[in-house]
Amino acid sequence: MLRCRHCGSEELRKNGVVKGKQRYKCKQRKRTTRKNDQRYNYSLSKRLKVLKGYLEGFGIMVLKRLEDVPNPLIIKWTKNYSKILK
């Protein structure tokens, strides 16, 4: 059974199609999710490896090619983790 990735609820209803994949809306939190969503499946070790490379001076485009991670996501990770480190 498909669950909401935000709250774990099973109360979902269909809410359109995005890039050929069915989108669902949670009845409790009013948030959307997709079946077999691959957007947030990066392990902590991969995130730390990318951040370590960034801190060692690798450019974002180099990290994108080496680790196969989209560059907007690398920028987001560096901003989020820099807030934690401060």
Secondary structure, 3 states (H helix, E strand, C coil): CCCCCCCCCCCEEEEEEECCEEEEEECCCCCEEECCCCCCCCCHHHHHHHHHHHHCCCCHHHHHHHHCCCHHHHHHHHHHHHHHHC
